[in-house]
Amino acid sequence: MNLRKFLCGVALAMVVALSLNNNAMAVSKFSKAKNTIVSKVEEAQSGEKKTTEEMKAATSEKANKEVSGEEAKTAKEETTVSGEKEAVKEEKATDEKEVAKVSGEKEEAKVDDKKEEAKADDKKEEAKVDDKKEEVKEDKKEEKKEEKKSDDKKNTKKVIKDVAEKAWYFDYVLDAVDEELMEVQEEDKFNPEETVTKQEVADALYKISQRDEKVETKKESKATKEVNTLEWAVKKSVMREADQAEDTLTREEVARYVYSYARNVEGHKKLTTRQKQDNEVKFEDKNKISPLASEAVLWCNMNKIIIGRPDNTVGPNDNATRAEAATIFVRMNDFFAK
């Protein structure tokens, strides 16, 4: 538009110049110039129009492309959203299936657990019935044992002529004889007030050690038998020497053999310093117990194998009678059988 105004101004100036000079050639030139100018103006106008149209077309095409792009983007987003919705639906459906599966498994597990519980209860009941049967069997065995023991006692009582039924050691002597821990001596006498010998202690300790074994022994002479049990006692570190079989023993000497047997044959441990302090013997004559026997007497007292006399004395240096020895052996046998 500015170009057009410029060219018109130039043309007007030329017209004025020509009119002033009144020159024909100038008019001719002006005419040519005019035509040239008009032609260029028209070309310029045509070019400007073409450019404007091209710009409009380009702008329109760009706008159309942008619109198409937006539409495509929108369509793509809609497709994506639709896909995501479908994925969510599928996931939800999968989750529902999993939940249903888990619920089903839980129900199956509950049923299985109930079945297992029922089986376990049945087994427990069966076990209880079996236990009761075993208890009944054991009770019957114990009853038979007690009956046999009672019968043996009656028979032993008939055999032993010098043990009064009212004596404090009556049951112990009968049990010691019935369990073959000690023997009835000549003339069917037990001689309860006689002193026990080293040989008798060795015999009794050996028999206690064999309480869980059924040993078939050959018939041996008394001398051979004495040597065997004494040698066994020495081998087991219960006694130091296998001779002097007929030596009589004091009560504390018997306690020492019992304690040595407990440690070296039955596996009991020595008393600790704390045990000695906490379980000091309270016998009235405890000061008469020799240092070598004090721990042995304490162990026997702690385990109720030697409980002392009615006057609360232990008589450590008194000779151990056969009745007292029988009592100690029976208590030992019961203690180690537990």
C-alpha positions as CSV (number, residue, x, y, z in Angstrom):
1,M,0.0,0.0,0.0
2,N,2.9,2.4,0.7
3,L,4.5,1.5,-2.6
4,R,1.4,2.4,-4.4
5,K,1.2,5.9,-2.8
6,F,4.8,6.5,-3.7
7,L,4.4,5.6,-7.3
8,C,1.3,7.9,-7.6
9,G,3.3,10.7,-6.1
10,V,6.1,10.2,-8.6
11,A,3.5,10.2,-11.5
12,L,1.9,13.3,-10.2
13,A,5.3,15.1,-10.0
14,M,6.1,14.1,-13.6
15,V,2.8,15.4,-14.8
16,V,3.4,18.7,-13.2
17,A,6.9,18.9,-14.7
18,L,5.6,18.1,-18.1
19,S,2.9,20.7,-18.0
20,L,5.3,23.3,-16.9
21,N,7.8,22.6,-19.7
22,N,5.1,21.9,-22.2
23,N,7.4,19.5,-23.9
24,A,6.0,16.8,-26.1
25,M,8.9,14.5,-25.6
26,A,8.5,14.7,-22.0
27,V,4.9,13.8,-22.4
28,S,5.9,10.8,-24.5
29,K,8.4,9.8,-21.9
30,F,5.9,10.4,-19.2
31,S,3.5,8.2,-21.0
32,K,6.0,5.4,-21.2
33,A,7.0,6.0,-17.7
34,K,3.4,6.0,-16.6
35,N,2.8,2.7,-18.4
36,T,5.9,1.2,-16.8
37,I,4.9,2.5,-13.5
38,V,1.3,1.2,-13.9
39,S,2.7,-2.1,-15.0
40,K,5.0,-2.4,-12.0
41,V,2.2,-1.2,-9.7
42,E,0.0,-3.9,-11.1
43,E,2.8,-6.5,-10.8
44,A,3.4,-5.3,-7.3
45,Q,-0.3,-5.5,-6.5
46,S,-0.5,-8.9,-8.1
47,G,2.5,-10.1,-6.1
48,E,1.2,-8.6,-2.9
49,K,-2.1,-10.3,-3.5
50,K,-0.4,-13.6,-4.3
51,T,1.7,-13.3,-1.2
52,T,-1.3,-12.4,0.9
53,E,-3.2,-15.4,-0.5
54,E,-0.2,-17.7,0.0
55,M,0.2,-16.4,3.5
56,K,-3.5,-17.0,4.1
57,A,-3.2,-20.4,2.6
58,A,-0.1,-21.2,4.6
59,T,-1.7,-19.9,7.8
60,S,-4.9,-21.8,7.0
61,E,-2.9,-25.0,6.3
62,K,-0.9,-24.5,9.5
63,A,-4.0,-23.9,11.4
64,N,-5.6,-27.0,9.8
65,K,-2.5,-29.0,10.7
66,E,-2.5,-27.8,14.2
67,V,-6.2,-28.6,14.5
68,S,-5.5,-32.0,13.0
69,G,-2.6,-32.5,15.4
70,E,-4.7,-31.5,18.4
71,E,-7.5,-33.8,17.2
72,A,-5.0,-36.6,16.7
73,K,-3.5,-35.9,20.1
74,T,-6.9,-35.8,21.7
75,A,-7.9,-39.0,19.9
76,K,-4.6,-40.6,21.0
77,E,-5.2,-39.4,24.6
78,E,-8.7,-40.7,24.4
79,T,-7.4,-44.1,23.2
80,T,-4.8,-44.1,25.9
81,V,-7.4,-43.3,28.6
82,S,-9.7,-45.9,27.1
83,G,-6.8,-48.4,27.2
84,E,-6.0,-47.5,30.8
85,K,-9.6,-47.9,31.7
86,E,-9.6,-51.3,30.1
87,A,-6.4,-52.2,31.9
88,V,-7.9,-51.0,35.2
89,K,-10.9,-53.2,34.5
90,E,-8.7,-56.1,33.7
91,E,-6.6,-55.6,36.8
92,K,-9.8,-55.2,38.9
93,A,-11.1,-58.4,37.4
94,T,-7.8,-60.1,38.0
95,D,-7.8,-58.8,41.6
96,E,-11.3,-60.1,42.1
97,K,-10.3,-63.5,40.7
98,E,-7.2,-63.5,43.1
99,V,-9.4,-62.5,46.0
100,A,-11.9,-65.2,45.1
101,K,-9.0,-67.7,44.7
102,V,-7.5,-66.7,48.1
103,S,-10.8,-66.9,49.7
104,G,-11.3,-70.3,48.3
105,E,-7.9,-71.4,49.4
106,K,-8.6,-70.0,52.9
107,E,-11.8,-71.9,53.0
108,E,-10.1,-75.1,51.8
109,A,-7.3,-74.5,54.4
110,K,-9.9,-74.0,57.1
111,V,-11.5,-77.3,56.1
112,D,-8.1,-79.0,56.0
113,D,-7.2,-77.5,59.4
114,K,-10.5,-78.8,60.8
115,K,-9.8,-82.2,59.4
116,E,-6.2,-82.1,60.8
117,E,-7.6,-81.0,64.2
118,A,-10.1,-83.8,64.1
119,K,-7.4,-86.3,63.3
120,A,-5.2,-84.9,66.0
121,D,-8.0,-85.1,68.5
122,D,-8.7,-88.6,67.4
123,K,-5.0,-89.5,67.8
124,K,-5.0,-87.8,71.3
125,E,-8.0,-89.8,72.3
126,E,-6.3,-93.0,71.0
127,A,-3.1,-92.0,72.8
128,K,-5.1,-91.4,76.0
129,V,-6.8,-94.8,75.6
130,D,-3.4,-96.4,75.0
131,D,-1.9,-94.6,78.0
132,K,-4.8,-95.7,80.1
133,K,-4.3,-99.3,78.9
134,E,-0.6,-99.0,79.7
135,E,-1.3,-97.5,83.1
136,V,-3.7,-100.4,83.8
137,K,-1.0,-102.9,82.7
138,E,1.6,-101.1,84.8
139,D,-0.8,-101.0,87.8
140,K,-1.4,-104.7,87.3
141,K,2.3,-105.4,87.1
142,E,2.9,-103.3,90.3
143,E,0.1,-105.1,92.0
144,K,1.6,-108.5,91.0
145,K,5.0,-107.2,92.2
146,E,3.5,-106.1,95.5
147,E,1.6,-109.4,95.8
148,K,4.8,-111.3,95.1
149,K,6.8,-109.1,97.4
150,S,4.1,-109.6,100.1
151,D,4.2,-113.3,99.5
152,D,8.0,-113.3,99.6
153,K,8.0,-111.3,102.8
154,K,5.6,-113.8,104.3
155,N,7.9,-116.6,103.3
156,T,11.0,-114.7,104.4
157,K,9.3,-113.9,107.7
158,K,8.7,-117.6,108.2
159,V,12.4,-118.4,107.4
160,I,14.0,-115.7,109.6
161,K,13.7,-116.6,113.2
162,D,15.4,-113.7,115.0
163,V,13.8,-110.6,113.5
164,A,10.8,-109.4,115.5
165,E,7.9,-107.9,113.6
166,K,7.9,-104.9,115.9
167,A,11.6,-104.1,115.4
168,W,12.2,-100.8,113.6
169,Y,14.3,-102.6,110.9
170,F,11.8,-105.5,110.3
171,D,10.7,-104.3,106.8
172,Y,14.2,-103.3,105.7
173,V,15.7,-106.7,106.7
174,L,12.9,-108.6,104.8
175,D,13.4,-106.4,101.7
176,A,17.1,-106.8,101.8
177,V,16.7,-110.6,101.9
178,D,14.0,-110.6,99.3
179,E,16.0,-108.4,96.9
180,E,19.0,-110.7,97.6
181,L,21.1,-107.8,98.9
182,M,21.9,-109.7,102.1
183,E,21.6,-113.4,103.1
184,V,20.1,-115.2,106.0
185,Q,22.8,-116.9,108.0
186,E,23.0,-120.2,109.8
187,E,20.1,-121.6,111.6
188,D,17.8,-119.3,109.6
189,K,19.0,-116.3,111.6
190,F,19.7,-112.9,110.2
191,N,21.7,-111.7,113.3
192,P,20.6,-108.1,113.0
193,E,22.8,-106.8,115.8
194,E,26.1,-108.3,114.5
195,T,28.6,-106.0,112.7
196,V,28.5,-106.0,108.9
197,T,31.7,-107.0,107.1
198,K,33.6,-105.5,104.2
199,Q,32.7,-108.6,102.1
200,E,28.9,-108.1,102.8
201,V,29.1,-104.5,101.8
202,A,31.0,-105.4,98.5
203,D,28.4,-108.1,97.8
204,A,25.4,-105.7,98.3
205,L,27.0,-102.9,96.2
206,Y,27.6,-105.3,93.4
207,K,24.1,-106.6,93.4
208,I,22.7,-103.0,93.5
209,S,24.7,-102.2,90.4
210,Q,23.1,-105.2,88.6
211,R,19.5,-104.3,89.5
212,D,18.6,-103.7,85.9
213,E,20.3,-106.8,84.5
214,K,19.3,-110.4,84.7
215,V,22.6,-112.0,85.2
216,E,22.9,-115.8,85.2
217,T,25.9,-116.6,87.4
218,K,27.6,-119.9,87.8
219,K,27.5,-121.6,91.1
220,E,30.7,-120.5,92.8
221,S,32.3,-121.3,96.1
222,K,32.0,-118.7,98.8
223,A,35.7,-118.0,98.6
224,T,35.6,-117.3,94.8
225,K,32.5,-115.2,95.2
226,E,34.1,-113.1,97.9
227,V,37.2,-112.4,95.7
228,N,35.1,-111.5,92.7
229,T,32.9,-108.8,94.4
230,L,35.8,-107.3,96.3
231,E,37.9,-107.2,93.1
232,W,35.0,-105.6,91.3
233,A,34.8,-102.9,94.1
234,V,38.5,-102.2,93.8
235,K,38.2,-102.0,90.0
236,K,35.3,-99.5,90.2
237,S,37.3,-97.4,92.8
238,V,34.7,-98.1,95.5
239,M,37.3,-99.8,97.7
240,R,41.0,-99.5,97.8
241,E,41.9,-103.1,98.7
242,A,40.4,-106.5,97.9
243,D,41.7,-108.2,101.0
244,Q,40.5,-108.3,104.7
245,A,37.1,-109.5,103.6
246,E,35.9,-110.3,107.1
247,D,36.9,-106.9,108.6
248,T,34.0,-105.2,110.4
249,L,33.1,-101.6,109.4
250,T,32.0,-98.5,111.3
251,R,29.0,-96.5,110.2
252,E,31.1,-93.7,108.6
253,E,33.2,-96.3,106.7
254,V,30.0,-97.7,105.2
255,A,29.0,-94.1,104.3
256,R,32.3,-93.7,102.5
257,Y,31.8,-96.8,100.4
258,V,28.3,-95.7,99.6
259,Y,29.5,-92.3,98.4
260,S,32.3,-93.8,96.4
261,Y,29.8,-96.2,94.7
262,A,27.5,-93.3,93.9
263,R,30.2,-91.3,92.2
264,N,32.2,-94.0,90.5
265,V,29.5,-96.5,89.5
266,E,26.3,-94.5,89.3
267,G,27.9,-91.3,88.0
268,H,26.9,-88.8,90.7
269,K,29.1,-85.7,91.0
270,K,31.1,-84.7,94.1
271,L,29.4,-82.2,96.3
272,T,30.2,-78.6,95.6
273,T,31.4,-76.1,98.2
274,R,28.0,-74.4,98.0
275,Q,26.2,-77.7,98.6
276,K,28.3,-78.4,101.6
277,Q,27.6,-74.9,103.0
278,D,23.9,-75.1,102.4
279,N,23.4,-78.7,103.6
280,E,25.5,-79.0,106.7
281,V,24.6,-82.0,108.8
282,K,22.8,-81.2,112.1
283,F,23.6,-84.4,114.1
284,E,24.5,-83.8,117.7
285,D,27.7,-85.8,117.3
286,K,28.8,-84.3,114.0
287,N,32.1,-83.3,115.5
288,K,33.0,-87.0,115.8
289,I,32.8,-87.5,112.0
290,S,36.3,-87.7,110.6
291,P,37.4,-85.2,107.9
292,L,37.7,-88.1,105.4
293,A,34.1,-89.2,106.0
294,S,32.4,-85.8,106.5
295,E,31.5,-85.3,102.8
296,A,30.3,-88.9,102.4
297,V,28.1,-88.7,105.5
298,L,26.6,-85.4,104.3
299,W,25.8,-86.9,100.9
300,C,24.1,-89.9,102.4
301,N,22.2,-87.6,104.8
302,M,21.1,-85.3,101.9
303,N,19.7,-88.2,99.9
304,K,18.0,-89.8,103.0
305,I,20.2,-93.0,102.8
306,I,21.5,-92.3,106.3
307,I,19.1,-90.3,108.4
308,G,20.5,-90.8,111.9
309,R,19.2,-92.2,115.1
310,P,16.1,-91.2,117.1
311,D,18.3,-89.1,119.4
312,N,19.6,-87.1,116.4
313,T,23.1,-88.8,116.5
314,V,24.8,-90.6,113.6
315,G,27.3,-92.7,115.6
316,P,30.1,-92.4,113.0
317,N,32.6,-94.5,114.9
318,D,30.1,-97.1,116.1
319,N,30.2,-100.5,114.4
320,A,27.5,-100.7,111.6
321,T,25.1,-103.6,112.4
322,R,23.7,-105.9,109.8
323,A,20.2,-104.4,110.5
324,E,21.6,-100.8,109.8
325,A,23.4,-102.1,106.7
326,A,20.2,-103.7,105.4
327,T,18.4,-100.4,105.9
328,I,21.1,-98.5,104.0
329,F,21.2,-101.0,101.1
330,V,17.4,-101.0,100.6
331,R,17.4,-97.2,100.6
332,M,20.3,-97.1,98.1
333,N,18.5,-99.6,95.9
334,D,15.4,-97.4,95.8
335,F,17.3,-94.2,95.4
336,F,19.4,-95.4,92.4
337,A,16.4,-97.1,90.8
338,K,14.6,-93.7,90.3
